[in-house]
Amino acid sequence: MSSFGELIAALQSVRSVKDKRQAIRSLAAQCGNRVNVMKILRAGGWSKAIQPLLSSLDGEAQVYAALAAANLTSFDISHDVLCEHGAIPELLQVAHDSDEPDLVVYGLLALGNLAGSPSTRSAMMNYKVLPAVYSIYTKLAKLGDAGTRKEEARVKVAALFALSNLTGCANHREMMINDLSVHEAVW
């Protein structure tokens, strides 16, 4: 592919599951390079490729779409654009509603990355990201011995990452201490 626009167009039009997986895998890798981030977003990478695949029936494509989102959000230059395009509720749904550990982890990492930006704090409050992330963490904490598996540990770490970045907002800190007692569950 000579451009991100062509790669994104291929993701929209290709019928083969194998080809679609290969294309989203390639896009996910490209999203991890800061030089490519704005080019991908300007070409419609979020709305035309990543977002639709987050709700795909193909689990593997869904995981790579979530990885692409996590990679994109690792660069603060993407945060405003993704927030404007409704990424937060999409990622929250992926993290909260999925039973696939990789999807949950990538969704939480993307939310944690976005939570690190002051420009996303209002949206994080509006979409109630903190209570949702905390519920993911506490659900795993209640599993006890069954919760020691490697996959569940990865989800816990990703949830803690998101929670820690949410502390950058004074309102979230207050909710964590006064309303949710996050400190008691974590310590």
Backbone as CSV, one residue per row, in Angstrom:
resi,resn,N_x,N_y,N_z,CA_x,CA_y,CA_z,C_x,C_y,C_z
1,MET,0.842,-1.183,0.000,0.000,0.000,0.000,0.886,1.245,0.000
2,SER,0.567,2.152,-0.866,1.405,3.338,-0.964,0.929,4.459,-0.052
3,SER,-0.283,4.368,0.463,-0.751,5.415,1.363,-1.705,4.825,2.393
4,PHE,-1.883,5.583,3.469,-2.813,5.130,4.499,-4.242,5.152,3.987
5,GLY,-4.538,6.089,3.094,-5.875,6.142,2.500,-6.210,4.863,1.759
6,GLU,-5.227,4.331,1.035,-5.442,3.077,0.307,-5.619,1.905,1.269
7,LEU,-4.841,1.888,2.327,-4.956,0.825,3.322,-6.324,0.870,3.995
8,ILE,-6.775,2.056,4.323,-8.078,2.224,4.961,-9.195,1.859,3.994
9,ALA,-9.067,2.263,2.732,-10.057,1.886,1.715,-10.105,0.369,1.547
10,ALA,-8.951,-0.263,1.588,-8.907,-1.727,1.478,-9.618,-2.372,2.659
11,LEU,-9.440,-1.816,3.839,-10.121,-2.352,5.020,-11.634,-2.255,4.888
12,GLN,-12.096,-1.208,4.233,-13.533,-1.024,4.053,-14.107,-1.950,2.993
13,SER,-13.325,-2.262,1.978,-13.883,-2.972,0.828,-13.543,-4.455,0.753
14,VAL,-12.468,-4.869,1.382,-12.041,-6.260,1.256,-13.069,-7.192,1.911
15,ARG,-13.345,-8.303,1.254,-14.340,-9.260,1.753,-13.692,-10.420,2.503
16,SER,-12.491,-10.757,2.123,-11.797,-11.893,2.719,-11.428,-11.593,4.172
17,VAL,-11.809,-12.489,5.071,-11.475,-12.325,6.484,-9.960,-12.288,6.664
18,LYS,-9.271,-13.154,5.957,-7.811,-13.213,6.049,-7.181,-11.892,5.610
19,ASP,-7.658,-11.332,4.500,-7.115,-10.063,4.005,-7.451,-8.908,4.944
20,LYS,-8.654,-8.927,5.497,-9.059,-7.871,6.429,-8.182,-7.922,7.679
21,ARG,-7.934,-9.124,8.170,-7.070,-9.273,9.344,-5.662,-8.755,9.056
22,GLN,-5.153,-9.089,7.896,-3.811,-8.634,7.524,-3.767,-7.109,7.427
23,ALA,-4.800,-6.515,6.873,-4.840,-5.058,6.717,-4.934,-4.353,8.068
24,ILE,-5.788,-4.842,8.971,-5.909,-4.179,10.276,-4.649,-4.416,11.105
25,ARG,-4.022,-5.560,10.942,-2.753,-5.823,11.626,-1.695,-4.819,11.154
26,SER,-1.662,-4.574,9.866,-0.721,-3.604,9.301,-1.023,-2.197,9.807
27,LEU,-2.308,-1.836,9.821,-2.693,-0.511,10.312,-2.339,-0.362,11.792
28,ALA,-2.576,-1.400,12.582,-2.243,-1.347,14.014,-0.754,-1.078,14.210
29,ALA,0.069,-1.727,13.414,1.517,-1.506,13.511,1.871,-0.069,13.132
30,GLN,1.248,0.450,12.083,1.525,1.822,11.641,1.054,2.850,12.668
31,CYS,0.008,2.518,13.419,-0.501,3.424,14.453,0.491,3.589,15.598
32,GLY,1.442,2.701,15.707,2.442,2.781,16.756,3.610,3.701,16.433
33,ASN,3.558,4.358,15.295,4.628,5.263,14.881,4.100,6.695,14.900
34,ARG,4.673,7.531,15.743,4.204,8.913,15.916,4.101,9.671,14.588
35,VAL,5.016,9.416,13.684,5.028,10.104,12.390,3.741,9.823,11.610
36,ASN,3.159,8.658,11.816,1.983,8.247,11.048,0.650,8.649,11.656
37,VAL,0.629,8.982,12.921,-0.624,9.145,13.654,-1.580,10.130,12.986
38,MET,-1.152,11.335,12.743,-2.059,12.331,12.171,-2.417,11.998,10.724
39,LYS,-1.502,11.388,9.998,-1.802,10.964,8.626,-2.919,9.924,8.635
40,ILE,-2.834,9.003,9.551,-3.860,7.957,9.663,-5.198,8.571,10.051
41,LEU,-5.185,9.470,11.016,-6.438,10.104,11.444,-7.040,10.963,10.336
42,ARG,-6.202,11.709,9.609,-6.706,12.534,8.503,-7.281,11.681,7.377
43,ALA,-6.754,10.487,7.212,-7.255,9.579,6.168,-8.517,8.835,6.612
44,GLY,-8.987,9.127,7.825,-10.201,8.477,8.323,-9.943,7.142,8.994
45,GLY,-8.729,6.936,9.455,-8.363,5.664,10.063,-9.226,5.256,11.234
46,TRP,-9.622,6.237,12.056,-10.476,5.898,13.191,-11.887,5.558,12.725
47,SER,-12.527,6.502,12.048,-13.953,6.343,11.727,-14.235,5.336,10.622
48,LYS,-13.305,5.152,9.700,-13.551,4.257,8.567,-12.985,2.855,8.757
49,ALA,-12.016,2.698,9.642,-11.360,1.392,9.761,-11.386,0.846,11.185
50,ILE,-10.838,1.592,12.122,-10.681,1.070,13.480,-12.024,0.958,14.193
51,GLN,-12.776,2.036,14.216,-14.056,2.038,14.927,-15.003,0.939,14.438
52,PRO,-15.213,0.780,13.133,-16.115,-0.293,12.692,-15.628,-1.692,13.086
53,LEU,-14.321,-1.890,13.084,-13.794,-3.217,13.421,-13.825,-3.507,14.917
54,LEU,-13.973,-2.475,15.744,-14.102,-2.713,17.181,-15.367,-3.503,17.507
55,SER,-16.352,-3.421,16.628,-17.591,-4.181,16.849,-17.752,-5.313,15.834
56,SER,-16.664,-5.705,15.221,-16.673,-6.781,14.231,-17.041,-8.116,14.877
57,LEU,-17.618,-8.994,14.091,-17.894,-10.351,14.560,-16.636,-11.210,14.521
58,ASP,-15.619,-10.743,13.819,-14.346,-11.449,13.748,-13.494,-11.026,14.945
59,GLY,-13.346,-11.919,15.900,-12.626,-11.607,17.129,-11.193,-11.171,16.918
60,GLU,-10.505,-11.791,15.973,-9.109,-11.428,15.726,-9.002,-10.015,15.154
61,ALA,-9.882,-9.678,14.227,-9.889,-8.319,13.667,-10.234,-7.307,14.752
62,GLN,-11.134,-7.688,15.638,-11.532,-6.816,16.739,-10.335,-6.534,17.661
63,VAL,-9.563,-7.556,17.968,-8.387,-7.390,18.826,-7.370,-6.459,18.163
64,TYR,-7.135,-6.643,16.865,-6.172,-5.770,16.175,-6.689,-4.335,16.075
65,ALA,-7.992,-4.157,15.959,-8.558,-2.804,15.957,-8.341,-2.151,17.322
66,ALA,-8.534,-2.909,18.388,-8.302,-2.376,19.733,-6.817,-2.061,19.943
67,LEU,-5.949,-2.904,19.408,-4.509,-2.628,19.473,-4.181,-1.347,18.709
68,ALA,-4.795,-1.172,17.548,-4.586,0.054,16.767,-5.008,1.275,17.581
69,ALA,-6.141,1.172,18.275,-6.615,2.281,19.108,-5.640,2.554,20.246
70,ALA,-5.168,1.504,20.899,-4.201,1.688,21.990,-2.919,2.333,21.468
71,ASN,-2.474,1.899,20.303,-1.269,2.499,19.716,-1.492,3.963,19.362
72,LEU,-2.626,4.274,18.743,-2.922,5.670,18.379,-2.947,6.570,19.604
73,THR,-3.582,6.096,20.665,-3.738,6.929,21.858,-2.454,7.089,22.647
74,SER,-1.439,6.318,22.310,-0.182,6.472,23.039,0.525,7.779,22.678
75,PHE,0.012,8.478,21.691,0.561,9.775,21.284,-0.479,10.859,21.549
76,ASP,-0.117,11.828,22.387,-1.072,12.858,22.783,-1.591,13.695,21.617
77,ILE,-0.897,13.703,20.502,-1.369,14.473,19.348,-2.678,13.909,18.795
78,SER,-3.013,12.691,19.157,-4.249,12.073,18.664,-5.439,12.302,19.584
79,HIS,-5.216,12.716,20.807,-6.265,12.715,21.818,-7.458,13.598,21.482
80,ASP,-7.213,14.823,21.063,-8.331,15.719,20.749,-9.171,15.181,19.597
81,VAL,-8.508,14.705,18.558,-9.222,14.189,17.381,-10.052,12.972,17.759
82,LEU,-9.460,12.051,18.497,-10.185,10.843,18.888,-11.351,11.168,19.814
83,CYS,-11.152,12.110,20.703,-12.235,12.525,21.601,-13.390,13.125,20.799
84,GLU,-13.062,13.968,19.829,-14.085,14.576,18.973,-14.835,13.542,18.141
85,HIS,-14.162,12.450,17.791,-14.786,11.407,16.970,-15.460,10.311,17.801
86,GLY,-15.631,10.545,19.088,-16.380,9.603,19.919,-15.649,8.336,20.294
87,ALA,-14.342,8.403,20.386,-13.573,7.200,20.715,-13.803,6.725,22.147
88,ILE,-14.034,7.642,23.061,-14.132,7.253,24.473,-15.274,6.270,24.725
89,PRO,-16.500,6.545,24.293,-17.555,5.543,24.555,-17.318,4.220,23.835
90,GLU,-16.724,4.279,22.657,-16.420,3.043,21.917,-15.406,2.199,22.687
91,LEU,-14.357,2.838,23.150,-13.312,2.127,23.886,-13.821,1.635,25.232
92,LEU,-14.676,2.419,25.850,-15.270,2.012,27.123,-16.119,0.755,26.944
93,GLN,-16.873,0.723,25.870,-17.690,-0.456,25.590,-16.810,-1.682,25.353
94,VAL,-15.744,-1.506,24.596,-14.811,-2.611,24.342,-14.230,-3.127,25.661
95,ALA,-13.768,-2.215,26.501,-13.128,-2.612,27.758,-14.120,-3.230,28.735
96,HIS,-15.295,-2.677,28.796,-16.265,-3.089,29.819,-17.075,-4.318,29.429
97,ASP,-17.405,-4.457,28.158,-18.348,-5.496,27.750,-17.716,-6.764,27.194
98,SER,-16.436,-6.750,26.952,-15.799,-7.897,26.310,-15.355,-8.952,27.324
99,ASP,-15.391,-10.190,26.890,-14.845,-11.296,27.682,-13.456,-11.695,27.188
100,GLU,-13.017,-11.086,26.108,-11.708,-11.379,25.517,-10.651,-10.522,26.219
101,PRO,-9.731,-11.136,26.977,-8.752,-10.356,27.746,-7.946,-9.351,26.923
102,ASP,-7.526,-9.718,25.719,-6.755,-8.771,24.909,-7.571,-7.532,24.567
103,LEU,-8.843,-7.718,24.254,-9.709,-6.571,23.960,-9.835,-5.667,25.178
104,VAL,-10.056,-6.272,26.333,-10.197,-5.490,27.561,-8.909,-4.722,27.846
105,VAL,-7.780,-5.402,27.740,-6.490,-4.755,28.012,-6.254,-3.590,27.054
106,TYR,-6.428,-3.813,25.757,-6.187,-2.735,24.792,-7.176,-1.586,24.981
107,GLY,-8.421,-1.909,25.292,-9.403,-0.858,25.564,-9.014,-0.037,26.780
108,LEU,-8.592,-0.720,27.848,-8.165,-0.015,29.060,-6.904,0.811,28.826
109,LEU,-5.965,0.272,28.078,-4.748,1.035,27.782,-5.073,2.294,26.986
110,ALA,-5.955,2.164,26.009,-6.354,3.331,25.215,-7.050,4.363,26.095
111,LEU,-7.953,3.908,26.960,-8.631,4.836,27.870,-7.638,5.477,28.832
112,GLY,-6.701,4.688,29.329,-5.676,5.238,30.215,-4.816,6.278,29.521
113,ASN,-4.466,6.010,28.277,-3.696,6.995,27.509,-4.489,8.282,27.341
114,LEU,-5.752,8.153,26.975,-6.596,9.338,26.790,-6.802,10.085,28.106
115,ALA,-6.884,9.353,29.207,-7.106,9.980,30.514,-5.942,10.868,30.933
116,GLY,-4.794,10.667,30.329,-3.636,11.486,30.655,-3.675,12.889,30.078
117,SER,-4.652,13.176,29.240,-4.746,14.501,28.611,-5.797,15.365,29.289
118,PRO,-5.423,16.578,29.674,-6.413,17.484,30.253,-7.603,17.734,29.317
119,SER,-7.374,17.671,28.019,-8.445,17.968,27.057,-9.538,16.896,27.021
120,THR,-9.277,15.732,27.581,-10.287,14.661,27.553,-11.033,14.513,28.874
121,ARG,-10.666,15.268,29.872,-11.241,15.081,31.218,-12.747,15.254,31.258
122,SER,-13.248,16.240,30.570,-14.694,16.464,30.560,-15.423,15.264,29.955
123,ALA,-14.915,14.771,28.846,-15.534,13.602,28.210,-15.423,12.377,29.107
124,MET,-14.302,12.226,29.785,-14.136,11.096,30.707,-15.188,11.147,31.815
125,MET,-15.463,12.342,32.306,-16.506,12.507,33.333,-17.880,12.207,32.742
126,ASN,-18.156,12.770,31.572,-19.474,12.588,30.946,-19.797,11.126,30.672
127,TYR,-18.806,10.370,30.248,-19.031,8.957,29.914,-18.830,8.027,31.104
128,LYS,-18.572,8.608,32.271,-18.424,7.829,33.500,-17.375,6.713,33.359
129,VAL,-16.238,7.114,32.847,-15.147,6.169,32.626,-14.620,5.614,33.953
130,LEU,-14.472,6.469,34.950,-13.923,6.024,36.230,-14.733,4.882,36.849
131,PRO,-16.047,5.029,37.029,-16.791,3.908,37.625,-16.719,2.627,36.790
132,ALA,-16.689,2.773,35.477,-16.618,1.592,34.612,-15.273,0.883,34.755
133,VAL,-14.193,1.642,34.743,-12.860,1.043,34.891,-12.722,0.421,36.279
134,TYR,-13.223,1.115,37.278,-13.155,0.585,38.644,-13.956,-0.713,38.770
135,SER,-15.088,-0.786,38.106,-15.885,-2.022,38.175,-15.150,-3.187,37.514
136,ILE,-14.400,-2.921,36.458,-13.592,-3.976,35.831,-12.547,-4.470,36.829
137,TYR,-11.894,-3.539,37.489,-10.867,-3.913,38.465,-11.466,-4.710,39.624
138,THR,-12.550,-4.230,40.202,-13.126,-4.910,41.371,-13.721,-6.258,41.003
139,LYS,-14.251,-6.387,39.809,-14.780,-7.684,39.370,-13.660,-8.718,39.384
140,LEU,-12.495,-8.344,38.921,-11.351,-9.264,38.919,-10.815,-9.494,40.325
141,ALA,-10.819,-8.459,41.149,-10.302,-8.586,42.512,-11.137,-9.570,43.327
142,LYS,-12.419,-9.674,43.028,-13.308,-10.582,43.764,-13.135,-12.039,43.355
143,LEU,-12.418,-12.288,42.290,-12.250,-13.660,41.825,-11.309,-14.468,42.715
144,GLY,-10.544,-13.808,43.549,-9.649,-14.520,44.459,-8.596,-15.312,43.725
145,ASP,-8.451,-16.584,44.098,-7.417,-17.434,43.501,-7.586,-17.575,42.002
146,ALA,-8.825,-17.627,41.543,-9.052,-17.745,40.101,-8.553,-16.500,39.377
147,GLY,-8.437,-15.400,40.100,-7.992,-14.154,39.491,-6.488,-14.028,39.360
148,THR,-5.754,-15.063,39.685,-4.298,-14.972,39.602,-3.759,-15.387,38.249
149,ARG,-4.610,-15.800,37.378,-4.136,-16.199,36.057,-3.500,-15.013,35.340
150,LYS,-2.611,-15.332,34.446,-1.833,-14.326,33.719,-2.724,-13.325,32.983
151,GLU,-3.763,-13.796,32.312,-4.648,-12.896,31.561,-5.335,-11.911,32.494
152,GLU,-5.826,-12.412,33.622,-6.520,-11.536,34.560,-5.559,-10.542,35.199
153,ALA,-4.331,-10.970,35.417,-3.319,-10.049,35.945,-3.050,-8.926,34.949
154,ARG,-3.007,-9.256,33.664,-2.804,-8.226,32.631,-3.951,-7.221,32.638
155,VAL,-5.175,-7.715,32.803,-6.334,-6.822,32.836,-6.262,-5.925,34.066
156,LYS,-5.892,-6.492,35.216,-5.768,-5.682,36.434,-4.734,-4.574,36.256
157,VAL,-3.598,-4.914,35.684,-2.540,-3.916,35.473,-3.032,-2.812,34.538
158,ALA,-3.731,-3.186,33.479,-4.265,-2.185,32.545,-5.306,-1.307,33.235
159,ALA,-6.142,-1.910,34.089,-7.140,-1.126,34.831,-6.448,-0.159,35.788
160,LEU,-5.406,-0.623,36.460,-4.658,0.257,37.364,-3.983,1.393,36.602
161,PHE,-3.493,1.104,35.407,-2.909,2.150,34.566,-3.957,3.219,34.257
162,ALA,-5.144,2.787,33.841,-6.208,3.744,33.529,-6.608,4.526,34.777
163,LEU,-6.756,3.835,35.899,-7.118,4.519,37.143,-6.052,5.537,37.538
164,SER,-4.794,5.172,37.395,-3.729,6.106,37.780,-3.743,7.355,36.909
165,ASN,-3.998,7.203,35.623,-4.052,8.385,34.760,-5.309,9.206,35.002
166,LEU,-6.370,8.570,35.448,-7.583,9.319,35.790,-7.363,10.212,37.011
167,THR,-6.360,9.922,37.836,-6.093,10.759,39.011,-5.573,12.138,38.636
168,GLY,-5.235,12.352,37.384,-4.805,13.672,36.936,-5.922,14.703,37.001
169,CYS,-7.136,14.241,37.142,-8.310,15.119,37.223,-8.756,15.204,38.684
170,ALA,-8.866,16.415,39.197,-9.257,16.610,40.598,-10.623,15.989,40.896
171,ASN,-11.561,16.106,39.964,-12.890,15.519,40.185,-12.821,13.999,40.278
172,HIS,-11.999,13.404,39.437,-11.834,11.949,39.500,-11.168,11.529,40.809
173,ARG,-10.175,12.288,41.241,-9.512,11.957,42.515,-10.514,11.991,43.659
174,GLU,-11.340,13.013,43.665,-12.347,13.136,44.721,-13.323,11.957,44.685
175,MET,-13.769,11.587,43.489,-14.669,10.433,43.358,-13.992,9.148,43.824
176,MET,-12.717,9.001,43.480,-11.985,7.790,43.874,-11.925,7.639,45.387
177,ILE,-11.691,8.739,46.072,-11.530,8.690,47.524,-12.872,8.692,48.240
178,ASN,-13.739,9.628,47.900,-14.973,9.810,48.659,-16.116,8.892,48.247
179,ASP,-16.248,8.630,46.960,-17.406,7.863,46.491,-17.114,6.378,46.300
180,LEU,-15.967,6.070,45.735,-15.678,4.684,45.361,-14.701,3.974,46.302
181,SER,-13.978,4.725,47.110,-12.949,4.154,47.995,-11.976,3.262,47.224
182,VAL,-11.517,3.776,46.105,-10.602,3.024,45.250,-9.352,2.612,46.026
183,HIS,-8.867,3.503,46.856,-7.643,3.219,47.605,-7.779,1.978,48.486
184,GLU,-8.956,1.735,49.023,-9.155,0.551,49.867,-9.131,-0.734,49.046
185,ALA,-9.693,-0.686,47.859,-9.723,-1.885,47.010,-8.344,-2.205,46.444
186,VAL,-7.587,-1.164,46.136,-6.285,-1.363,45.509,-5.241,-1.779,46.536
187,TRP,-5.276,-1.176,47.701,-4.259,-1.492,48.717,-4.746,-2.642,49.527
